[in-house]
Amino acid sequence: MGGPSELVSRTHSGYLGSTVCVQITSNPYGDATAIALGQGVCLESTLARVSDIRPGKLFTTHDSLFLRVVARMRSDKLAYVRQAVIALIQIGRLPVTEP
């Protein structure tokens, strides 16, 4: 993978060892659905640059491609990202409130 990604879901049936991820980028694309990763969002470590999560940019990858953990996100922010992905798929927009 070329950059960081956020684990959204591990699948345990049909595609063993696969993970659904969302894009995390430091490039400002002007994505209206981007979720900012500000200070205090990551636990244990921080990202090298101010970054955004793009819940509309999903991809799958095999677990063997993950080399290391760069940072861990707070559980409330991770839950919001998961809700955002679901909302984009179901209704085409993000949930109203963000933690």
C-alpha positions as semicolon CSV with decimal commas, in nm:
position;residue;x (nm);y (nm);z (nm)
1;M;0,000;0,000;0,000
2;G;0,121;0,347;-0,081
3;G;-0,009;0,520;0,231
4;P;-0,188;0,463;0,559
5;S;-0,531;0,313;0,565
6;E;-0,785;0,255;0,834
7;L;-0,922;-0,086;0,914
8;V;-1,297;-0,083;0,874
9;S;-1,383;-0,452;0,894
10;R;-1,217;-0,789;0,888
11;T;-1,412;-1,050;0,697
12;H;-1,425;-1,398;0,838
13;S;-1,637;-1,584;0,586
14;G;-1,565;-1,633;0,220
15;Y;-1,255;-1,413;0,204
16;L;-1,044;-1,526;0,497
17;G;-0,761;-1,292;0,571
18;S;-0,916;-0,997;0,385
19;T;-0,967;-0,651;0,529
20;V;-1,187;-0,363;0,412
21;C;-1,001;-0,030;0,443
22;V;-1,065;0,339;0,383
23;Q;-0,815;0,584;0,243
24;I;-0,624;0,816;0,476
25;T;-0,450;1,098;0,295
26;S;-0,264;1,419;0,367
27;N;-0,355;1,554;0,021
28;P;-0,639;1,808;0,029
29;Y;-0,877;1,676;-0,238
30;G;-1,168;1,899;-0,139
31;D;-1,367;1,585;-0,055
32;A;-1,690;1,697;0,116
33;T;-1,712;1,361;0,293
34;A;-1,357;1,370;0,435
35;I;-1,322;1,327;0,810
36;A;-1,038;1,524;0,970
37;L;-0,781;1,346;1,182
38;G;-0,695;1,622;1,425
39;Q;-0,477;1,622;1,733
40;G;-0,585;1,381;2,004
41;V;-0,764;1,142;1,768
42;C;-0,485;0,885;1,761
43;L;-0,374;0,684;2,062
44;E;-0,017;0,567;2,130
45;S;0,125;0,766;1,838
46;T;0,044;1,033;1,580
47;L;0,046;1,058;1,204
48;A;0,337;1,246;1,049
49;R;0,104;1,493;0,875
50;V;-0,242;1,639;0,922
51;S;-0,463;1,392;0,740
52;D;-0,820;1,315;0,636
53;I;-1,009;0,987;0,620
54;R;-1,207;0,948;0,297
55;P;-1,496;0,712;0,381
56;G;-1,603;0,701;0,016
57;K;-1,269;0,550;-0,088
58;L;-1,292;0,184;0,010
59;F;-1,062;-0,099;-0,090
60;T;-0,983;-0,451;0,021
61;T;-0,647;-0,606;0,084
62;H;-0,504;-0,927;0,223
63;D;-0,391;-0,910;0,586
64;S;-0,040;-1,021;0,490
65;L;0,018;-0,682;0,322
66;F;-0,001;-0,494;0,654
67;L;0,353;-0,443;0,778
68;R;0,302;-0,238;1,094
69;V;0,063;-0,019;1,291
70;V;0,140;0,350;1,250
71;A;-0,115;0,478;1,504
72;R;-0,438;0,367;1,667
73;M;-0,752;0,577;1,653
74;R;-0,975;0,645;1,952
75;S;-1,267;0,402;1,958
76;D;-1,533;0,677;1,932
77;K;-1,369;0,821;1,617
78;L;-1,333;0,473;1,465
79;A;-1,703;0,406;1,534
80;Y;-1,788;0,735;1,359
81;V;-1,579;0,636;1,055
82;R;-1,762;0,303;1,035
83;Q;-2,098;0,482;1,061
84;A;-1,988;0,726;0,791
85;V;-1,902;0,442;0,550
86;I;-2,239;0,278;0,613
87;A;-2,425;0,609;0,575
88;L;-2,251;0,687;0,246
89;I;-2,351;0,348;0,110
90;Q;-2,708;0,356;0,242
91;I;-2,812;0,720;0,203
92;G;-2,531;0,892;0,015
93;R;-2,426;1,134;0,291
94;L;-2,243;1,141;0,622
95;P;-2,407;1,123;0,965
96;V;-2,475;1,467;1,109
97;T;-2,264;1,466;1,426
98;E;-1,898;1,382;1,461
99;P;-1,724;1,301;1,791
